[in-house]
Amino acid sequence: MKKIISLSLIALAAIIVTSCSDESSLSDPFKEQSHQPFFPKNLSFRSTNNNGTVTEDSWVFEYNSDNTVKRYTCIHKITGNNLDIEERRIGDLRYYNDYTGSKCIEAKVYVDYSSRKLADMLTYTDTITEDVVFSGNYISSINTKGWRTTSGDRVSTLSSKQTFNYTNDLCTGSTFIDSNNEKTYTYSWKNNMLVNVVVHNQNKKNSDLTHDTYEYSYNNKIFATNYVFNPLAFIYNNKPLIYDAMGYMGKSTPYLLELEKYDGYENINGKKYDIQSEQHSYHIMSGTNSLIYSAESPGYSEYIYNFSE
């Protein structure tokens, strides 16, 4: 039987929790979570905004015997408003220890991309190697190198480096640098809850930039289930997804996510433009072989993630 966790349960949960002794407030919330191992083979995401633009993501995951991801495939599509985008991404992961005994991952990533906006067309393929370095249990850096082939067989090199900082097992910051941009991520935590993420992307060649702010709120009276595979990696979408899903990017908030708010702006050629703000109020349905995050949002008629084994 499916159990439905929604905002309507808050009042009941609050009564139950407040009836407990003060000792519970001093306990470790990560240990209080129930554990229900869940390793989805598929993930689908679909949203339709009020302008009729449809975004669809389709993931397939393959695992090793220890439940680490061996291969993933993602097809990302956006259609609407004279715009068509499709990206297919495949990643093959190899795990090993280096000469010091530290854990490492080598990922071979292949990308096919095409987009059309009115009469403008863009197509390319990427072949990338990701070298992932750990410090203890968490990823300290990801170095990528490879090449991009565009129409006419024009080839350009690709390279980037992303580093990560942690405090008490929580990721607090990250910096991503490639040939064109420098992007910084600031993660703010309060009582083991990720409450704010600021993403600032600065063009290294001019003053163009984007600045995005995400705010999250939770029901801190209801513990989220620990599925081992972390579905919030895809909901947040602010760290390397596969590695965050496997728990290699620090701990995740142990409470039930309720609300996400987004605001942002961009600066292009010296002019500031506000980006449409968003708000998503989440409901969760979990079953034996499925997990669904659906959101009510003023800007969308549908917004849903569906994980299934």
C-alpha positions as CSV (number, residue, x, y, z in Angstrom):
1,M,0.0,0.0,0.0
2,K,1.3,3.4,-0.9
3,K,1.9,5.9,1.9
4,I,1.3,9.5,1.0
5,I,3.2,12.2,2.8
6,S,1.8,15.6,2.3
7,L,1.4,18.9,4.1
8,S,-1.9,17.7,5.5
9,L,0.1,15.4,7.9
10,I,2.0,18.3,9.5
11,A,-0.4,18.9,12.3
12,L,-0.5,15.3,13.3
13,A,3.3,14.9,13.1
14,A,3.8,18.1,15.2
15,I,1.6,16.7,18.0
16,I,3.5,13.4,18.0
17,V,6.9,15.0,18.0
18,T,6.1,17.7,20.6
19,S,4.8,14.9,22.9
20,C,8.3,13.4,23.0
21,S,10.8,14.4,25.7
22,D,13.4,17.2,25.2
23,E,16.0,14.5,24.8
24,S,14.9,13.9,21.2
25,S,15.9,17.5,20.3
26,L,19.5,16.6,21.2
27,S,19.6,13.4,19.2
28,D,21.3,13.0,15.8
29,P,18.7,13.6,13.1
30,F,20.6,11.5,10.6
31,K,20.3,8.5,13.0
32,E,16.7,9.2,13.5
33,Q,15.8,8.7,9.9
34,S,14.3,5.4,8.8
35,H,16.4,3.5,6.3
36,Q,14.7,2.1,3.2
37,P,17.3,1.2,0.5
38,F,16.0,2.2,-2.9
39,F,18.1,2.2,-6.1
40,P,15.9,3.4,-9.0
41,K,16.5,2.1,-12.4
42,N,14.5,4.9,-14.0
43,L,13.8,8.5,-13.3
44,S,11.4,10.7,-15.4
45,F,10.8,14.4,-14.9
46,R,8.2,16.5,-16.7
47,S,7.2,20.1,-16.3
48,T,4.8,22.3,-18.3
49,N,4.9,26.0,-17.6
50,N,2.2,28.5,-18.2
51,N,3.6,29.5,-21.6
52,G,3.3,25.9,-22.8
53,T,7.0,25.0,-22.7
54,V,7.5,21.4,-21.8
55,T,10.7,20.1,-20.2
56,E,11.3,16.3,-20.0
57,D,14.2,14.3,-18.6
58,S,14.4,10.6,-18.9
59,W,17.2,8.8,-16.8
60,V,18.2,5.1,-16.8
61,F,20.6,3.9,-14.1
62,E,22.7,0.7,-14.1
63,Y,24.5,-0.5,-11.0
64,N,27.5,-2.5,-9.8
65,S,27.0,-5.3,-7.2
66,D,27.7,-2.7,-4.4
67,N,25.0,-0.4,-5.7
68,T,27.3,2.2,-7.1
69,V,26.2,3.6,-10.5
70,K,28.0,1.8,-13.3
71,R,26.3,3.6,-16.2
72,Y,23.7,6.3,-16.6
73,T,21.8,7.6,-19.7
74,C,19.9,10.9,-19.7
75,I,17.7,12.3,-22.5
76,H,16.8,16.0,-21.9
77,K,14.2,17.7,-24.0
78,I,12.7,21.2,-24.1
79,T,9.9,22.1,-26.6
80,G,7.8,25.2,-27.0
81,N,7.8,28.8,-28.1
82,N,9.6,28.0,-31.4
83,L,12.3,26.2,-29.4
84,D,13.4,22.6,-29.6
85,I,16.3,21.3,-27.5
86,E,17.4,17.7,-27.2
87,E,20.5,16.4,-25.3
88,R,21.5,12.8,-24.9
89,R,24.2,12.1,-22.2
90,I,25.8,8.7,-21.4
91,G,28.3,8.2,-18.6
92,D,30.4,5.1,-17.9
93,L,32.0,5.1,-14.4
94,R,35.1,3.2,-13.2
95,Y,36.0,3.0,-9.5
96,Y,39.6,2.5,-8.3
97,N,42.1,3.4,-5.6
98,D,45.2,5.5,-6.5
99,Y,48.7,4.8,-5.3
100,T,47.9,6.4,-1.9
101,G,44.9,4.2,-1.4
102,S,42.5,7.1,-1.9
103,K,39.2,6.5,-3.7
104,C,38.9,7.8,-7.3
105,I,36.4,7.6,-10.2
106,E,37.1,7.9,-13.9
107,A,34.0,8.6,-15.9
108,K,33.7,8.6,-19.7
109,V,30.9,10.9,-20.8
110,Y,29.4,11.2,-24.3
111,V,27.0,14.0,-25.2
112,D,24.9,14.6,-28.4
113,Y,23.2,18.0,-28.4
114,S,20.9,19.7,-30.9
115,S,18.8,22.9,-30.6
116,R,16.6,24.9,-32.9
117,K,15.2,28.4,-32.2
118,L,13.4,29.8,-35.2
119,A,15.9,29.5,-38.0
120,D,19.0,29.1,-35.8
121,M,20.4,25.6,-35.4
122,L,23.2,24.3,-33.2
123,T,24.5,20.7,-33.0
124,Y,27.6,19.2,-31.4
125,T,29.0,16.1,-29.8
126,D,31.2,16.0,-26.7
127,T,33.6,13.3,-25.6
128,I,34.7,14.0,-22.0
129,T,36.8,12.3,-19.3
130,E,36.0,13.2,-15.7
131,D,38.7,12.5,-13.1
132,V,37.1,12.5,-9.7
133,V,39.3,12.8,-6.6
134,F,38.2,12.1,-3.0
135,S,39.3,13.3,0.3
136,G,38.0,10.7,2.8
137,N,34.5,9.8,1.9
138,Y,33.6,12.9,-0.1
139,I,34.6,14.3,-3.5
140,S,37.2,17.1,-3.3
141,S,37.6,17.9,-7.0
142,I,36.4,16.9,-10.4
143,N,38.7,17.6,-13.4
144,T,37.3,17.2,-16.9
145,K,39.0,17.2,-20.3
146,G,37.9,16.3,-23.8
147,W,36.8,17.8,-27.1
148,R,33.7,19.1,-28.8
149,T,32.8,18.4,-32.5
150,T,30.4,20.8,-34.1
151,S,28.9,20.9,-37.6
152,G,31.5,20.9,-40.3
153,D,33.7,18.7,-38.1
154,R,35.2,21.6,-36.3
155,V,36.9,20.4,-33.1
156,S,37.6,22.4,-29.9
157,T,39.0,21.3,-26.6
158,L,37.1,21.2,-23.4
159,S,38.5,21.4,-19.9
160,S,37.2,22.4,-16.4
161,K,37.8,22.0,-12.7
162,Q,35.4,22.0,-9.9
163,T,36.4,21.9,-6.2
164,F,34.3,21.4,-3.1
165,N,34.5,22.4,0.6
166,Y,32.9,20.7,3.5
167,T,32.2,21.5,7.2
168,N,31.0,18.7,9.5
169,D,30.1,16.4,6.6
170,L,28.0,19.2,4.9
171,C,29.0,20.7,1.6
172,T,29.4,24.5,2.1
173,G,30.9,25.7,-1.1
174,S,32.1,24.9,-4.6
175,T,33.9,26.6,-7.5
176,F,33.6,25.6,-11.1
177,I,36.1,27.1,-13.7
178,D,36.4,26.5,-17.4
179,S,37.8,28.5,-20.3
180,N,34.8,30.9,-20.4
181,N,33.3,31.1,-16.9
182,E,33.9,30.9,-13.2
183,K,30.9,29.8,-11.2
184,T,30.7,29.8,-7.4
185,Y,28.2,27.9,-5.3
186,T,27.5,28.9,-1.7
187,Y,25.5,26.4,0.4
188,S,24.0,27.8,3.7
189,W,22.9,25.3,6.4
190,K,20.8,25.8,9.5
191,N,20.3,23.0,12.0
192,N,21.3,20.4,9.4
193,M,18.9,21.8,6.8
194,L,20.1,23.2,3.5
195,V,18.2,26.5,3.5
196,N,19.9,28.6,0.9
197,V,22.0,28.1,-2.3
198,V,23.5,31.0,-4.2
199,V,25.0,30.4,-7.6
200,H,27.0,33.2,-9.2
201,N,28.3,32.6,-12.8
202,Q,30.8,35.2,-14.1
203,N,32.0,35.4,-17.7
204,K,35.8,35.6,-17.6
205,K,35.9,37.7,-20.8
206,N,33.4,40.5,-19.9
207,S,31.0,41.7,-17.3
208,D,28.2,39.3,-18.3
209,L,26.9,37.2,-15.4
210,T,24.0,35.3,-13.9
211,H,23.1,35.3,-10.2
212,D,20.6,32.6,-8.9
213,T,19.2,32.2,-5.4
214,Y,17.4,29.2,-4.1
215,E,15.6,29.0,-0.7
216,Y,14.4,25.8,0.8
217,S,12.1,25.1,3.8
218,Y,11.2,21.9,5.5
219,N,9.0,20.3,8.0
220,N,11.5,19.8,10.8
221,K,9.1,17.6,12.7
222,I,9.1,14.9,10.0
223,F,12.2,13.0,9.1
224,A,12.8,12.2,5.5
225,T,13.5,8.6,4.6
226,N,17.1,7.7,4.0
227,Y,17.0,5.8,0.6
228,V,20.8,5.5,0.4
229,F,20.4,6.7,-3.3
230,N,19.6,10.4,-2.7
231,P,16.6,11.7,-4.8
232,L,17.1,15.2,-3.5
233,A,20.2,15.4,-5.7
234,F,17.9,15.8,-8.7
235,I,15.4,18.1,-7.0
236,Y,18.1,20.5,-5.9
237,N,20.1,20.1,-9.1
238,N,23.0,22.2,-7.7
239,K,25.8,19.6,-7.5
240,P,27.1,16.9,-9.9
241,L,23.9,14.8,-10.0
242,I,25.2,11.2,-10.1
243,Y,27.9,11.7,-7.4
244,D,25.5,13.6,-5.2
245,A,22.9,10.8,-5.6
246,M,25.5,8.3,-4.4
247,G,26.3,10.4,-1.2
248,Y,29.7,11.5,-2.3
249,M,28.9,15.2,-1.9
250,G,28.2,15.3,1.8
251,K,25.1,14.6,3.8
252,S,21.7,15.6,2.7
253,T,19.0,17.4,4.8
254,P,17.3,14.7,7.0
255,Y,14.0,16.5,7.1
256,L,11.0,16.5,4.7
257,L,11.3,19.1,1.9
258,E,8.2,21.3,1.6
259,L,9.0,24.4,-0.3
260,E,11.5,25.7,-2.9
261,K,11.8,29.4,-4.0
262,Y,13.9,30.7,-6.8
263,D,14.9,34.3,-7.7
264,G,17.6,35.4,-10.2
265,Y,18.9,38.0,-12.5
266,E,21.4,38.3,-15.4
267,N,23.7,41.1,-16.5
268,I,24.2,41.3,-20.2
269,N,26.2,44.1,-21.9
270,G,25.9,46.2,-18.8
271,K,22.1,45.8,-18.4
272,K,20.4,43.9,-15.6
273,Y,17.5,41.7,-16.4
274,D,15.4,39.9,-13.7
275,I,14.6,36.2,-14.3
276,Q,11.1,35.0,-13.6
277,S,10.9,33.9,-10.0
278,E,9.5,30.4,-9.1
279,Q,8.0,28.6,-6.2
280,H,7.4,24.9,-5.8
281,S,5.4,23.3,-3.0
282,Y,6.3,19.6,-2.8
283,H,4.2,16.5,-2.0
284,I,5.8,13.1,-1.8
285,M,4.3,9.7,-2.5
286,S,6.3,6.6,-1.8
287,G,5.6,2.9,-2.6
288,T,7.5,-0.3,-2.6
289,N,9.1,0.3,-6.0
290,S,8.5,3.9,-6.6
291,L,9.0,7.4,-5.3
292,I,7.2,10.5,-6.6
293,Y,7.9,14.2,-5.9
294,S,5.2,16.4,-7.3
295,A,5.0,20.1,-6.9
296,E,2.2,22.7,-7.0
297,S,3.6,25.9,-8.6
298,P,2.0,29.2,-9.7
299,G,4.1,29.1,-12.9
300,Y,3.4,25.4,-13.9
301,S,0.5,23.2,-14.7
302,E,2.6,20.1,-13.9
303,Y,5.9,19.6,-12.2
304,I,6.8,16.0,-11.3
305,Y,9.7,13.6,-10.6
306,N,9.0,9.8,-10.8
307,F,11.7,7.4,-9.5
308,S,11.1,3.7,-10.1
309,E,13.0,0.4,-9.6
